[in-house]
Amino acid sequence: MASNARLDHRNPLVIDTHELGRRPGALQRLTREIDAPADLGIPGVVGVPEGTPVELELRLESVMEGVLVTGTTRATAKGECVRCLEPVELELEADFQEMFSYPDADDRGRVIAEPGDDAEDDEDRLFIEDGLIDLEPMLRDAVVLALPMQPVCQEDCPGLCSECGARLADDPDHHHDAVDIRWAALQGLADTMTDGEKDEMSGAEAGVDEKQEK
């Protein structure tokens, strides 16, 4: 539904439709390059960094109900590979289409919108306010839908070693020798022994072997 806050025509994502007019069938094409707003993408996963260029190609068509906006956005998104945690850069292209409805107005020109039969559908509607339309909600939806929920640096990224965290793509032959957990404690004890203690133990084991032979 219409917001109580008035739209600012100086906002690059706010489009003035007065030039388009309300005659059904009227068309207007626009091309804009804007700075990406904050939090454009999937928070904590991947998104378009704030302030980086975002290209917009727009087609505005006047219809009986309002203005139909069709367009394409292009930008560069950045994130982190979910497998190896390396930086990821993606060239994003997203198409979108949205209807902006003409609101009813009272005798003072204030924007009012009567809820429709379906309350949920009414909440999702976008409205023209004083001849202005705000593209930001539509842009955010389009970008989120076009971005991967789990970005990877490459489709076959092997990820990280579960033992030491090494990046497996840098060392395809990387591996760790498997140690039987039943011998792990003895191996740790052997690592802490001095050479002299090891020699004494070896000598004792040799004596036991000799007795067993006799």
C-alpha positions in Angstrom: 0.0 0.0 0.0 1.0 3.6 -0.3 3.6 4.8 2.2 3.0 7.8 4.4 6.5 9.1 3.6 6.6 11.3 0.4 9.0 10.2 -2.3 12.0 12.4 -3.1 12.3 13.1 -6.8 16.0 13.6 -6.3 16.4 9.9 -5.5 17.9 8.2 -8.6 15.5 5.3 -8.0 12.5 7.5 -8.0 11.0 8.0 -11.5 8.7 10.9 -12.5 5.8 9.7 -14.7 4.3 13.0 -15.5 6.0 13.1 -18.9 4.7 9.7 -19.7 1.1 10.8 -19.1 -2.0 8.7 -18.4 -3.0 7.9 -22.0 -3.1 4.1 -22.3 -0.4 2.9 -24.6 2.0 5.7 -24.1 5.6 4.5 -23.8 8.8 5.9 -22.3 12.3 4.3 -22.4 15.0 5.3 -19.8 18.6 4.3 -19.2 20.2 5.1 -15.9 23.4 4.3 -14.0 23.0 4.7 -10.2 25.1 4.0 -7.1 23.9 0.8 -5.4 22.0 1.4 -2.2 23.0 -0.3 1.0 22.3 -4.0 1.6 21.5 -4.8 -2.0 21.6 -8.6 -2.1 21.5 -11.5 0.4 22.9 -10.2 3.8 26.0 -12.1 4.9 26.2 -14.1 1.7 26.5 -12.2 -1.5 25.4 -8.8 -2.8 26.2 -5.6 -4.7 28.6 -3.4 -2.7 27.1 -0.1 -1.6 28.1 2.7 -4.0 29.1 0.5 -6.9 27.6 1.2 -10.4 24.2 -0.4 -11.2 22.9 -0.1 -14.7 19.1 0.2 -15.3 17.3 -0.2 -18.7 13.6 0.7 -18.2 10.5 0.6 -20.3 7.5 2.5 -18.9 4.1 1.8 -20.4 0.9 3.7 -19.4 -2.1 1.3 -18.9 -5.6 1.8 -17.5 -4.6 0.7 -14.0 -1.3 2.6 -13.8 2.2 2.3 -15.1 3.8 -1.0 -16.1 7.5 -1.0 -15.6 9.7 -3.5 -17.4 13.4 -3.5 -17.2 16.9 -5.1 -16.8 19.5 -4.3 -14.2 23.2 -5.1 -14.4 25.8 -4.9 -11.7 28.8 -6.7 -10.1 28.0 -8.7 -7.0 30.6 -9.9 -4.4 30.6 -12.5 -1.8 32.4 -15.5 -0.4 32.6 -19.1 -1.7 30.6 -21.3 0.7 33.1 -24.2 0.1 36.5 -22.6 0.3 35.7 -19.1 1.7 37.6 -17.4 -1.1 36.2 -14.1 -2.5 33.7 -14.5 -5.3 32.8 -11.9 -7.9 29.7 -12.4 -10.1 28.4 -10.4 -13.1 24.7 -10.0 -12.3 21.9 -9.4 -14.8 18.3 -9.5 -13.7 15.0 -8.8 -15.4 12.0 -7.4 -13.7 8.4 -6.3 -14.3 6.0 -4.5 -11.9 2.7 -2.7 -12.0 2.5 0.6 -10.2 -1.2 1.4 -9.6 -2.9 4.8 -9.7 -4.2 5.5 -6.2 -7.5 7.1 -5.5 -7.3 10.6 -4.1 -9.6 12.6 -1.9 -10.7 16.2 -2.6 -7.5 17.6 -1.0 -5.3 15.5 -3.3 -4.1 13.2 -0.5 -3.2 9.7 -1.5 -5.6 7.0 -0.1 -5.9 3.4 -1.1 -8.9 1.2 -0.2 -8.0 -2.4 0.7 -9.1 -4.9 -1.9 -10.9 -8.1 -1.4 -7.6 -9.9 -0.8 -5.7 -8.1 2.0 -2.4 -9.9 1.2 -2.5 -8.9 -2.5 -3.2 -5.3 -1.5 -0.2 -5.2 0.9 2.0 -6.3 -2.0 0.8 -3.6 -4.4 2.9 -0.7 -5.4 1.4 2.7 -6.0 2.2 5.9 -7.9 2.5 8.8 -5.5 2.1 12.3 -6.9 3.2 11.0 -10.2 6.3 9.4 -8.8 7.2 5.7 -8.6 9.9 4.1 -6.4 11.9 1.4 -8.1 13.9 0.3 -5.0 11.6 -2.4 -3.7 11.4 -3.9 -7.2 15.2 -3.7 -7.7 15.9 -5.4 -4.4 13.5 -8.3 -5.2 15.0 -8.7 -8.7 18.6 -8.8 -7.4 17.9 -11.2 -4.6 16.1 -13.6 -6.9 19.0 -13.5 -9.4 21.8 -14.1 -6.9 22.8 -17.7 -5.8 21.9 -18.6 -2.2 25.2 -20.6 -2.0 27.8 -18.8 -4.2 30.9 -20.8 -5.2 34.2 -19.8 -6.9 33.8 -22.6 -9.4 31.3 -25.3 -9.8 33.7 -28.1 -8.9 35.3 -26.3 -6.0 36.6 -29.1 -3.6 36.4 -26.8 -0.6 38.7 -27.1 2.5 40.4 -30.0 4.1 38.3 -31.1 7.1 41.5 -32.0 9.0 43.6 -28.8 8.7 41.5 -26.3 6.7 43.8 -26.2 3.7 42.3 -25.1 0.4 42.1 -28.3 -1.6 42.1 -26.6 -5.0 45.6 -25.4 -4.4 46.9 -28.9 -3.6 44.9 -31.6 -5.3 47.1 -34.3 -3.8 46.6 -33.0 -0.3 45.8 -35.8 2.2 46.4 -37.0 5.8 47.5 -40.5 6.7 44.7 -42.2 8.6 45.6 -43.2 12.1 43.8 -46.0 14.0 42.4 -44.3 17.1 43.4 -47.4 19.1 47.1 -46.5 18.5 46.7 -42.8 18.7 47.4 -42.6 22.4 50.6 -44.8 22.0 51.7 -42.6 19.1 51.4 -39.5 21.3 53.3 -41.2 24.1 56.1 -42.1 21.7 56.3 -38.6 20.4 57.0 -37.3 23.9 59.7 -39.9 24.8 63.4 -39.0 24.6 65.8 -41.0 22.4 67.3 -42.7 25.5 63.9 -43.8 26.7 63.1 -45.2 23.3 66.4 -47.2 23.3 65.7 -48.6 26.7 62.2 -49.7 25.6 63.6 -51.3 22.5 66.2 -53.2 24.6 63.5 -54.4 26.9 61.4 -55.6 24.0 64.4 -57.5 22.6 65.0 -59.3 25.9 61.4 -60.4 26.1 61.7 -61.7 22.5 64.8 -63.7 23.5 63.1 -65.4 26.5 60.1 -66.3 24.3 62.4 -68.0 21.8 64.1 -70.1 24.6 
